[in-house]
Amino acid sequence: MQKVQINNLVRSATFFQNAGISMLFVFMPIIAKGVTESIFEIGLVVASFSFSQILSEIYFGRRSDKKGTRILFIKIGFIGCAATFGLHYFADDLTLLFLARIGAGICSGIMIPAMIAYAYESNHEKRKVASVIAFHALGWMAGIIAAGLVNDVKTIFIVSSAFFIIGFFISNKLPNIISKKELDPGTTKKIIQKNKFLFLSLLLRHIGAASVWTILPIMLMDDLGAELYQVSIVYVSNTFAAFVLMYSMANKINISNVTKFKIGIGATTFVFIGLSFITDWWMAMPFMALVGGTWAFLFIGGNFHLMDNNPRSTSTGIFSSTLSIATVVGPVVGGSLAFALGFDSVMYFAIAIILCAFAVSLKIKKEK
């Protein structure tokens, strides 16, 4: 099979994977508000998805490296997500919603590290891998647009499940690329120790970001009068900017991966400074576009630096699970602060912790 065909299949599978996830993830605070009025419980619902992803990504990312194959984990992940995301349709109380989110977190965690590693290994020209992984952002954009067009919190569960089913059929056409089996004991611990500053700065940055994403959709709708489709428009500006910059990194942005990562961490600070001053829903758009750009830099820079120098699925699994840990802590912090002190306090917290993240990222060293 030609490399162009493989790349297009990986792009398509990545697209539908992330479209399915984003439809629910972005709007989960609004969905959770339908079963509870407590902003703290909404934060716990959002956190439950990421909590279940943490162990799933670490465990299955390591299993993928041990087996030296990715396809099995990609296919199982698509099937599991189709089922668990569809089950959200029946989650009409808080307990059932918690169970559905936990199941979705486990199933998505099975395939996320394998998918990134597969994209990296399926192309010998690493500069082109960024253009393939860019469909991560394009999928998020499509999922957000689809949710806005559907404009119904029940129907989006069905559409999300359909995206995963399509992704599964596409994954059946992917060749089974066999990579070197990574069987050394203690690999996960060694990777974390070796890249501790990268993971710590990523964790701190994303705790700040996740705390804001928990309250932002509610703030836009309740405080600034936005409709569901207008919230969708705000988030589309984020994912569109991420896609454009990720795609550009294939040929036009030729700086080191470590530098990309540091730019992505540090520039995020300006996003939440700006969001703390908005007075209408549409004013959030330029700042969401900026955060999309910073995400492109840190996602590509961080993952490529790890895959260049470590066992790939294990290291990307730790990267993804670090994001998941932050998405557990962030919503709890964001929900608690918003409940006690109001929405503005969440923005100030995000600014402070991301400045700390940038200071830590400055300690990351380039590897030869």
Summary of the structure (lengths in Angstrom):
residues: 368
radius of gyration: 18.9
end to end distance: 32.8
largest distance: 57.5
contacts: 1448
relative contact order: 0.17
helix: 82%
strand: 0%
